[in-house]
Each structure stands twice: as C-alpha cells, then as structure tokens.
C-alpha cells in the first residue's frame, strides 16, 4: 500500500512538472533563438549602444516596461547585475524618452536603457510580454531566454555559465 501511495505522489509530481514545462514552452514560443538580431540605438541617457561592438563577454538583454509590476520586482536585481556584468535594457512601449528618463530618475535606475516606444525592437526579438530576458554568449548567440520573473541568482548563474 505504501508503494502505491508513493507512486501516486510521484505521478502527480511528474504531471505537474510536465504541465509547468509545457506552459513555459508555450509562453516562450515567440522569443527568438540563435544569433541575436542587430541592436543599435540611442540610449535614453545619451550615447549609443551597438550589440555588434559589445561582443566578447556574456551579456543580458532585458525587455521591461514602466507599467509592468513584475518588472518593478526585478529592478533591483537588474541594477545589481549591471554593476558587474554587461547589461542593456529595452523599455518597451513606456512613452517618450523624457518619460522614461523621469521614471529612471524616480526609481534610481542606472543600467543602460534603449527606448522602444512603438515595440519595433521587441518585435524583432519576438517579445510580446514583459519582462523578457535574453542571455547572450561571447559570440552574440542567445543561449538562455526567460519570460516572466527571474531571480537575481538565476540571472547570475546563467551569465556565469556562459563565461
């Protein structure tokens, strides 16, 4: 009898894990894989960013929005990560550059930000929801992608893995 109970619980765990993996796969189906698309644009706080010149070290490309509550939960982790890793963030449909600058100032955010007011950059990366994270290796290939909340530890582990 105990053996059957154990097998029943194991079957539930396997079923729940399969559902979780299936849902994650479905959610991430539009996120691109392989070589990262070109990404070159003005940064909200001045200067330019060009992904082609950022190669040589693993990096995180992070899509977020000022109106996204989950993104707000991740802000501290992204800021901490940006202090010792290469990170560029893309503010998706968050208004004009001045509005994004105001948001950054109010929240004390300093990571480099590209504004994507019409969602064109997000579309090129297959992003339909925020937050979306792309972990690129030294050669600019997407090795990990995540949609939704990711812990700072999870982000750091992925970047460490790519070294």
Buried (B, 14 or more C-beta within 10 A) or exposed (E): EEEEEEEEEEEEEEEEEEEEEEEEEEBBEBBBEEEBBEBEBEBBBEEEBEBEEBBEEBBBBBBBBBEBEBBBEBBEBBBBBBEEBBBBBBBBBBBEBEBBBEBBEEEEBEBBBBBBBEBEBBEBBBBBBBBBBBBBBEEBBBBBBBBBEBEBEBBBEBBEEBE
